[in-house]
Amino acid sequence: MTTTPATSTPATTAPLLSAEALEVTFPGRRGAAPARAVDGVTLDILPGEIVALVGESGCGKTTLARSLLGLVAPTSGRITFEGRPLDPSARAMKAYRKRAQLVLQDPSGSLNPRHTVYDAVAEGLRIHGHRGDETAAVAGALSRAGLRPPERFFLRYPHELSGGQRQRVVIAGALVLEPELLVADEPVASLDASVRGEILALLLRLRDELGLSALIVTHDLGLAWNIADRVAVMYLGRIVETGPVEQILTAPRHPYTKALLSVLPEAPGEPVVLSGEAPDPSNVPGGCRFHVRCQVFASGEAERAGVADACRTRDLPVLDGSGAGQVACHWAHSTAGEEPAQAPAPA
């Protein structure tokens, strides 16, 4: 983990992309209750900002990311891009996906082994009917992704490249359309440790040189420290803590965030072992949805703080997704001398 977090000053306070009270619910199997994969999420991404969306596998972060790209239809809520609601029509979505590109975690799986690097990068141009110089566009994208000279890679196939080179090809395929937003799902999870830093440095350089915004989906708070301006911690379909990266990683307030941080190699003390697996999103616990696994609740600290009953029975407000530090935790509010958090009564 680096000593100084990545920071950048966004060009404006107006969000590039916003999710407002977003919900994604999947039908239950064999008569089971519907699964609330994304449960009332509000989140902004500013121009030139990198936001890390962090949480365990199954917490809903990939579903949220895909819904922000229009790849998963939300059950309710609203997504806006540059202040305008997304138009779900096929034509409008095609235009939107040119400006907001997905970078998948496994380049081996996302690259067709029968396509050359040139064809892999040119595919987006052909889908969108690019009328300019295709060769120059592909060469420029490969060069920006760090594959130089680009012509040396044109006729190579994925199996002839290293893992890091394949991930750069995937990134080049997104860059060739000159997007304003990248959504990267675990962009370095499949790479060797020696290569991860190179890809993270590339993403930071692209932000600085091109003004790109990015949502980085990851389970690794250490990665967030190295690349993000802001962190949103997700648990069981909701954002439970959000704020500037330095604040979240040096002074976390939510017990779940603290547990995620405790397993980093540089973390002091013993890792926090959460009890059991995360609950099924079709059967979300009452009260605070984390309390059944919470180390603070289990240790009696919540009881001593006078909030154990609230943890068991009282839901928490949905965070509004602003850049300021926010936390959805009865115990965290009580230790800060704040009024206990309380969700608004149903309408």
Wavefront OBJ file of the C-alpha trace (Angstrom):
o trace
v 0.000 0.000 0.000
v 1.393 3.383 -0.922
v 2.006 6.130 1.631
v -0.076 8.713 -0.191
v -3.486 8.014 -1.712
v -4.330 8.957 -5.275
v -6.129 12.295 -5.365
v -7.472 14.560 -8.052
v -9.557 17.690 -8.111
v -12.649 17.107 -10.225
v -13.298 19.692 -12.910
v -16.762 20.495 -11.612
v -19.104 19.569 -8.797
v -21.888 18.578 -11.225
v -21.937 14.753 -11.479
v -21.132 13.072 -14.752
v -23.116 9.980 -13.735
v -25.682 9.636 -10.969
v -27.730 6.797 -9.553
v -30.712 7.870 -7.481
v -32.520 5.373 -5.230
v -31.524 2.594 -7.620
v -32.960 -0.863 -7.074
v -32.316 -4.066 -8.980
v -34.449 -7.021 -7.917
v -34.227 -10.493 -9.409
v -37.121 -12.981 -9.255
v -36.768 -15.690 -6.655
v -36.152 -19.251 -7.763
v -38.770 -21.946 -7.175
v -41.105 -19.673 -5.273
v -38.426 -17.980 -3.158
v -38.675 -14.282 -2.338
v -37.173 -11.819 -4.860
v -33.478 -11.040 -4.355
v -32.677 -7.357 -3.798
v -29.240 -7.265 -5.413
v -29.154 -3.452 -5.374
v -31.357 -1.923 -2.702
v -31.849 1.835 -2.929
v -28.350 2.973 -3.935
v -27.623 6.644 -4.550
v -24.152 7.384 -5.898
v -22.486 10.153 -7.923
v -19.372 10.039 -10.091
v -17.878 13.431 -10.902
v -15.961 14.381 -14.044
v -12.317 13.375 -13.705
v -13.012 11.364 -10.536
v -12.145 7.753 -9.768
v -14.590 6.083 -7.381
v -13.817 2.659 -5.917
v -16.852 0.478 -5.206
v -15.672 -2.005 -2.580
v -17.237 -5.043 -0.970
v -17.265 -8.826 -0.667
v -18.259 -11.078 -3.526
v -22.036 -11.196 -3.803
v -22.641 -7.780 -2.228
v -24.209 -6.405 -5.417
v -21.365 -4.237 -6.678
v -21.094 -5.861 -10.121
v -24.875 -5.704 -10.588
v -24.782 -2.016 -9.657
v -21.948 -1.360 -12.091
v -23.711 -3.141 -14.931
v -26.957 -1.320 -14.238
v -25.104 2.005 -14.436
v -24.034 0.998 -17.953
v -27.546 -0.001 -18.978
v -26.601 -3.690 -19.152
v -28.991 -4.605 -16.322
v -32.366 -2.884 -16.196
v -33.102 -1.313 -12.795
v -36.333 -2.279 -11.082
v -36.785 1.287 -9.853
v -34.841 4.484 -9.345
v -33.127 6.699 -11.873
v -29.766 6.912 -13.643
v -28.657 10.205 -15.165
v -25.686 11.021 -17.367
v -24.669 14.685 -17.569
v -27.902 15.507 -15.781
v -30.193 13.740 -18.260
v -32.021 10.473 -17.496
v -30.847 7.491 -19.495
v -33.101 6.743 -22.435
v -33.710 2.962 -22.516
v -34.307 2.871 -26.273
v -31.837 0.759 -28.253
v -30.545 3.720 -30.259
v -29.972 5.895 -27.187
v -28.306 3.052 -25.289
v -25.928 2.405 -28.167
v -24.900 6.061 -28.119
v -24.524 6.013 -24.313
v -22.333 2.906 -24.314
v -19.930 4.660 -26.643
v -19.398 7.269 -23.904
v -19.397 4.825 -20.971
v -17.267 1.724 -21.475
v -16.933 -1.501 -19.498
v -13.501 -3.022 -18.770
v -13.819 -6.650 -17.669
v -11.581 -8.368 -15.128
v -10.531 -11.370 -17.206
v -8.899 -10.333 -20.486
v -8.480 -13.968 -21.513
v -12.239 -14.438 -21.379
v -13.178 -11.109 -22.943
v -10.842 -11.359 -25.947
v -11.780 -13.646 -28.825
v -8.782 -15.986 -29.288
v -9.401 -16.009 -33.045
v -9.223 -12.237 -33.389
v -5.997 -10.319 -33.759
v -5.266 -7.408 -31.450
v -6.154 -5.044 -34.291
v -9.585 -6.620 -34.790
v -10.257 -6.750 -31.036
v -9.643 -3.029 -30.665
v -11.387 -2.113 -33.929
v -14.561 -4.029 -33.021
v -16.144 -1.104 -31.179
v -15.406 1.260 -34.059
v -17.151 -1.085 -36.471
v -20.170 -1.565 -34.206
v -20.605 2.201 -33.955
v -20.018 2.871 -37.634
v -16.802 4.860 -37.282
v -16.179 6.867 -40.459
v -12.673 8.117 -39.785
v -9.282 6.465 -40.205
v -9.730 3.115 -38.455
v -6.045 2.229 -38.472
v -5.061 5.550 -36.894
v -7.766 5.194 -34.235
v -6.658 1.664 -33.313
v -3.001 2.707 -33.225
v -3.810 5.692 -31.026
v -5.805 3.579 -28.567
v -3.072 0.947 -28.291
v -0.472 3.654 -27.776
v -2.525 5.316 -25.023
v -2.879 1.900 -23.376
v 0.907 1.556 -23.305
v 1.386 -0.882 -26.189
v 4.078 0.823 -28.252
v 4.838 0.838 -31.072
v 1.215 -0.131 -31.711
v 1.878 -1.587 -35.148
v 3.961 -4.312 -33.529
v 0.801 -5.666 -31.879
v -1.662 -5.407 -34.779
v -1.354 -8.999 -36.025
v -0.689 -10.710 -32.717
v -3.239 -12.973 -31.037
v -4.235 -12.968 -27.340
v -2.312 -16.190 -26.581
v 0.885 -14.488 -27.775
v 0.588 -11.743 -25.147
v 1.303 -11.570 -21.439
v -1.555 -11.080 -18.976
v -0.717 -7.417 -18.575
v -0.590 -6.906 -22.335
v -3.983 -8.583 -22.752
v -5.483 -6.264 -20.149
v -4.000 -3.292 -21.995
v -5.667 -4.534 -25.200
v -9.016 -4.651 -23.371
v -8.445 -1.103 -22.112
v -7.468 0.000 -25.636
v -10.730 -1.458 -26.927
v -12.579 0.834 -24.523
v -10.402 3.872 -25.242
v -10.794 3.644 -29.011
v -14.328 5.045 -28.712
v -13.047 8.044 -26.693
v -15.399 7.529 -23.717
v -15.821 9.870 -20.785
v -16.381 7.064 -18.256
v -14.753 3.694 -17.667
v -16.375 1.080 -15.461
v -13.678 -1.444 -14.570
v -14.782 -4.645 -12.831
v -11.827 -6.029 -10.838
v -9.391 -4.749 -13.506
v -6.266 -6.297 -11.963
v -7.674 -9.312 -10.097
v -6.372 -11.820 -12.652
v -2.906 -10.266 -12.941
v 0.356 -11.023 -11.193
v 1.260 -8.638 -8.395
v 4.182 -7.279 -10.417
v 1.823 -6.185 -13.218
v -1.008 -4.740 -11.116
v 0.852 -1.550 -10.318
v 1.488 -0.932 -14.012
v -2.207 -1.202 -14.902
v -3.247 1.006 -11.978
v -0.652 3.595 -13.021
v -2.063 3.429 -16.554
v -5.604 4.118 -15.313
v -4.367 7.096 -13.287
v -2.461 8.438 -16.283
v -5.547 8.126 -18.482
v -7.558 10.062 -15.907
v -4.956 12.821 -15.816
v -4.340 13.011 -19.571
v -7.852 12.422 -20.918
v -10.002 13.646 -18.030
v -11.647 10.234 -17.763
v -13.939 9.363 -14.894
v -13.900 5.793 -13.614
v -15.805 3.444 -11.362
v -13.449 0.708 -10.140
v -15.245 -2.351 -8.776
v -13.042 -4.266 -6.354
v -12.978 -6.322 -3.171
v -9.546 -4.866 -2.333
v -9.369 -1.701 -0.237
v -5.620 -1.664 -0.798
v -6.256 -1.182 -4.515
v -8.691 1.609 -3.700
v -5.975 3.390 -1.711
v -3.683 3.355 -4.721
v -6.106 4.635 -7.328
v -9.340 6.133 -5.974
v -10.362 9.646 -5.045
v -13.431 8.393 -3.215
v -14.598 5.053 -1.848
v -18.096 3.600 -1.563
v -18.297 0.459 0.612
v -21.166 -1.857 -0.323
v -22.784 -4.556 1.780
v -25.829 -6.648 0.882
v -27.117 -4.290 -1.789
v -26.505 -0.967 -0.054
v -23.716 1.564 0.358
v -22.835 1.492 4.067
v -19.966 3.993 4.081
v -18.669 6.527 1.600
v -16.163 9.347 1.590
v -12.721 10.504 0.424
v -10.276 7.621 0.166
v -7.905 8.905 2.853
v -10.753 9.356 5.323
v -12.220 5.906 4.697
v -8.900 4.079 4.854
v -7.313 5.897 7.778
v -10.409 6.583 9.890
v -13.119 4.067 8.930
v -16.345 4.275 10.912
v -18.381 1.263 9.831
v -17.424 -2.107 11.399
v -17.682 -3.729 7.956
v -15.161 -1.282 6.497
v -12.876 -1.970 9.444
v -13.156 -5.694 8.836
v -12.267 -5.294 5.145
v -9.249 -3.161 6.076
v -8.055 -5.574 8.750
v -7.132 -8.263 6.218
v -4.685 -6.056 4.302
v -1.063 -7.153 4.769
v -0.109 -3.750 6.178
v -2.964 -3.636 8.701
v -1.970 -3.702 12.384
v -3.346 -6.366 14.685
v -5.239 -9.515 13.853
v -7.694 -9.714 10.930
v -11.359 -9.380 11.876
v -13.172 -12.627 11.161
v -16.832 -12.002 10.406
v -19.263 -14.655 11.558
v -20.866 -16.709 8.807
v -21.508 -15.833 5.190
v -23.304 -12.748 3.978
v -27.094 -13.303 4.130
v -29.046 -14.144 1.008
v -30.311 -10.917 -0.645
v -33.758 -12.540 -0.807
v -33.785 -12.687 3.005
v -32.279 -9.423 4.269
v -32.136 -9.274 8.100
v -34.293 -6.748 9.908
v -32.718 -3.732 11.560
v -29.146 -3.066 10.455
v -28.519 -5.634 7.734
v -24.948 -6.155 8.952
v -25.685 -6.769 12.636
v -25.897 -10.569 12.316
v -22.186 -10.637 11.343
v -20.978 -7.476 13.081
v -17.956 -7.801 15.368
v -19.068 -4.742 17.361
v -22.515 -6.232 17.984
v -21.084 -9.660 18.821
v -18.544 -8.238 21.292
v -21.153 -6.334 23.306
v -19.817 -2.909 22.313
v -23.142 -2.013 20.700
v -24.934 -3.019 23.906
v -22.611 -0.886 26.019
v -23.180 2.043 23.650
v -26.935 1.651 24.089
v -27.690 0.903 20.436
v -27.964 -2.911 20.361
v -31.761 -2.791 20.221
v -31.583 -0.310 17.331
v -29.117 -2.596 15.540
v -31.576 -5.482 15.826
v -34.777 -3.657 14.930
v -34.218 -0.282 13.268
v -33.292 0.126 9.626
v -30.813 2.825 8.632
v -31.219 5.726 6.209
v -29.975 5.169 2.681
v -26.849 7.274 2.116
v -27.255 10.098 -0.384
v -24.050 9.378 -2.339
v -22.377 12.740 -1.761
v -18.616 13.153 -1.585
v -18.684 13.915 2.146
v -17.992 11.118 4.610
v -21.174 9.215 5.453
v -21.857 6.013 7.343
v -24.933 3.842 7.897
v -24.263 2.417 11.362
v -26.074 2.988 14.684
v -22.905 2.322 16.682
v -20.759 4.681 14.584
v -23.280 7.482 15.076
v -23.449 6.841 18.816
v -19.671 6.918 19.256
v -19.531 10.236 17.370
v -22.095 11.747 19.746
v -24.705 11.957 16.985
v -28.374 11.151 17.203
v -29.002 7.503 16.375
v -29.547 7.033 12.669
v -33.110 6.226 11.715
v -34.677 5.462 8.376
v -37.696 7.584 7.443
v -41.082 6.045 8.083
v -42.657 4.375 5.043
v -44.880 6.690 3.012
l 1 2 3 4 5 6 7 8 9 10 11 12 13 14 15 16 17 18 19 20 21 22 23 24 25 26 27 28 29 30 31 32 33 34 35 36 37 38 39 40 41 42 43 44 45 46 47 48 49 50 51 52 53 54 55 56 57 58 59 60 61 62 63 64 65 66 67 68 69 70 71 72 73 74 75 76 77 78 79 80 81 82 83 84 85 86 87 88 89 90 91 92 93 94 95 96 97 98 99 100 101 102 103 104 105 106 107 108 109 110 111 112 113 114 115 116 117 118 119 120 121 122 123 124 125 126 127 128 129 130 131 132 133 134 135 136 137 138 139 140 141 142 143 144 145 146 147 148 149 150 151 152 153 154 155 156 157 158 159 160 161 162 163 164 165 166 167 168 169 170 171 172 173 174 175 176 177 178 179 180 181 182 183 184 185 186 187 188 189 190 191 192 193 194 195 196 197 198 199 200 201 202 203 204 205 206 207 208 209 210 211 212 213 214 215 216 217 218 219 220 221 222 223 224 225 226 227 228 229 230 231 232 233 234 235 236 237 238 239 240 241 242 243 244 245 246 247 248 249 250 251 252 253 254 255 256 257 258 259 260 261 262 263 264 265 266 267 268 269 270 271 272 273 274 275 276 277 278 279 280 281 282 283 284 285 286 287 288 289 290 291 292 293 294 295 296 297 298 299 300 301 302 303 304 305 306 307 308 309 310 311 312 313 314 315 316 317 318 319 320 321 322 323 324 325 326 327 328 329 330 331 332 333 334 335 336 337 338 339 340 341 342 343 344 345 346 347
